[in-house]
Amino acid sequence: MKESGVGSSDASRNKSTKKPKTSQALWAFKMLLASFFLSVLFNAISETALKKVNNGPAFLILATFVFLGIIFDIFGVAATTASEKPFHAMASKRVPSAKEALWLVKNAEKVSSFCNDVVGDICGIMSGSTAAIIIATLPFSGTRLLVVSVVITGLVAGVTVGGKAFGKSVAIRFGNDIVFFMARIIGFFKRKKK
């Protein structure tokens, strides 16, 4: 009888270890698809827009990608640093969007993965390629083109890294507020969908 008990506990342990691996693999696959489609979408938008505009709006598109990367990095860090307690209290009082905030905190790993790794990294890649397209269209050559390209790529890298560093400190300090802001946006779209 002892042997059968050990066998059944081993079987249940194997079942419990299989399920998380399957869900992790499924999540990774979903992230792969999201990365692919977002990358294609962002690339199509930027390529189409950059062909139709001059350098002024092109720099605006570049700034948008940099800004989006910083914002989503803040969202991802905030989800991992926020606490569940205040959102439990808010959910018990039926505060609008409290349930969404609680979901974001409970699924911090997935939220962080999507915000930081999917959207954040794609925006980083897109800002780099947008900067390269802008540099290629500049009416300079030789040393002047080299200097301008170094300055532009340096500015993009500096603003991105500096913005993310500043954003991380903001996200750590105001994690709960940022998560609740995200939850309100999600709640708004949910209500619109209904």
C-alpha positions in Angstrom: 0.0 0.0 0.0 2.9 2.3 0.8 4.3 1.8 -2.7 1.0 2.8 -4.4 0.9 5.9 -2.2 4.4 6.9 -3.3 3.5 6.2 -6.9 0.4 8.3 -6.8 2.2 11.2 -5.1 5.0 11.0 -7.8 2.3 11.0 -10.5 0.6 14.0 -9.1 4.0 15.8 -8.7 4.7 15.0 -12.3 1.3 16.5 -13.4 1.9 19.6 -11.4 5.4 20.1 -12.9 4.1 19.5 -16.4 1.4 22.2 -16.2 3.7 25.2 -15.4 6.1 24.2 -18.1 3.3 24.0 -20.6 1.9 27.4 -19.6 5.4 28.9 -19.7 6.0 27.5 -23.2 2.6 28.9 -24.3 3.4 32.3 -22.8 6.8 32.4 -24.5 5.1 31.5 -27.8 2.5 34.2 -27.3 5.3 36.7 -26.7 7.1 35.5 -29.8 3.9 36.2 -31.9 3.3 39.5 -30.2 6.9 40.6 -30.8 6.6 39.5 -34.5 3.3 41.3 -35.2 4.2 44.5 -33.2 7.6 44.7 -35.0 6.0 44.3 -38.4 3.3 46.8 -37.5 5.7 49.4 -36.1 8.1 48.9 -39.0 5.3 49.3 -41.6 4.0 52.4 -40.0 7.5 54.0 -39.7 8.6 53.0 -43.2 5.3 54.4 -44.7 5.4 57.6 -42.7 9.1 58.2 -43.3 8.7 57.9 -47.1 6.0 60.6 -47.0 7.6 63.2 -44.7 10.7 65.3 -44.5 13.2 65.3 -41.6 11.1 67.4 -39.2 8.2 64.8 -38.8 10.8 62.0 -39.1 12.5 63.2 -35.9 9.0 63.3 -34.3 8.5 59.6 -35.2 11.9 58.8 -33.8 11.1 60.7 -30.5 7.8 58.7 -30.3 9.6 55.4 -30.5 12.1 56.5 -27.8 9.3 57.9 -25.6 7.2 54.7 -26.0 10.2 52.5 -25.0 10.7 54.6 -21.8 7.0 54.6 -20.9 6.6 50.9 -21.3 9.8 50.3 -19.4 8.3 52.3 -16.5 5.1 50.2 -16.7 7.0 47.0 -16.6 9.1 47.9 -13.6 6.1 49.4 -11.7 4.2 46.1 -12.1 7.1 44.2 -10.4 7.5 46.7 -7.6 3.8 47.4 -6.7 2.2 45.8 -3.7 -1.0 43.8 -3.7 -2.3 45.0 -0.3 -3.8 48.4 -1.3 -5.5 46.9 -4.4 -7.1 44.1 -2.3 -8.5 46.8 0.0 -9.7 48.8 -3.1 -11.3 45.7 -4.7 -13.2 44.9 -1.5 -14.6 48.4 -1.6 -15.5 47.9 -5.3 -13.3 50.7 -6.5 -13.4 50.9 -10.3 -10.3 49.3 -12.0 -9.0 47.8 -8.7 -9.5 44.3 -10.0 -7.4 45.1 -13.1 -4.7 46.6 -10.9 -4.7 43.4 -8.8 -4.4 41.3 -11.9 -1.4 43.4 -13.1 0.4 42.9 -9.8 -0.4 39.2 -9.6 0.8 38.7 -13.2 3.8 41.1 -12.8 6.2 38.7 -14.5 4.0 38.6 -17.6 3.3 42.3 -17.6 7.0 43.1 -17.2 7.9 40.6 -20.0 5.4 42.2 -22.4 6.2 45.9 -21.4 10.0 45.6 -21.1 10.9 42.8 -23.4 8.3 43.0 -26.2 7.3 46.7 -26.5 10.4 48.2 -24.9 12.9 46.2 -27.1 10.9 46.6 -30.3 10.8 50.4 -29.7 14.6 50.3 -29.1 15.1 48.5 -32.4 12.7 50.8 -34.2 14.3 54.0 -32.9 17.7 52.7 -34.1 16.3 51.9 -37.6 14.4 55.2 -37.8 17.6 57.0 -36.9 19.5 55.1 -39.6 16.8 56.1 -42.2 17.0 59.8 -41.1 20.8 59.8 -41.4 20.6 58.2 -44.9 18.3 61.0 -46.1 20.4 63.9 -44.8 22.0 66.1 -47.4 25.5 65.7 -46.0 28.6 63.7 -47.1 32.0 62.8 -45.9 33.2 64.0 -42.4 30.1 66.1 -41.9 27.8 63.1 -42.4 29.9 61.1 -40.0 29.8 63.7 -37.3 26.0 64.2 -37.7 25.3 60.4 -37.6 27.5 60.0 -34.5 25.6 62.9 -32.8 22.2 61.5 -33.7 22.9 57.9 -32.7 24.5 59.2 -29.5 21.5 61.4 -28.6 19.1 58.5 -29.3 21.1 56.1 -27.1 21.6 58.7 -24.4 18.0 59.8 -24.2 16.8 56.1 -24.2 19.3 54.9 -21.5 18.9 58.1 -19.4 15.1 58.1 -19.7 14.9 54.4 -18.7 17.2 55.0 -15.7 15.1 57.9 -14.6 11.9 56.0 -15.3 13.0 53.1 -13.2 13.5 55.2 -10.1 10.0 56.8 -10.7 8.5 53.3 -11.2 10.1 52.0 -8.0 9.0 55.0 -6.0 5.4 55.3 -7.4 4.8 51.7 -8.4 1.3 51.5 -7.0 0.1 54.8 -8.5 1.5 53.8 -12.0 -0.1 50.3 -11.8 -3.5 51.9 -10.9 -3.1 54.3 -13.8 -2.5 51.3 -16.1 -5.5 49.6 -14.6 -7.7 52.6 -15.3 -6.6 52.6 -18.9 -7.4 48.9 -19.2 -10.7 49.4 -17.3 -11.7 52.2 -19.7 -11.1 50.0 -22.8 -13.0 47.1 -21.1 -16.0 49.3 -20.4 -15.9 50.6 -24.0 -15.8 47.1 -25.3 -18.8 46.1 -23.3 
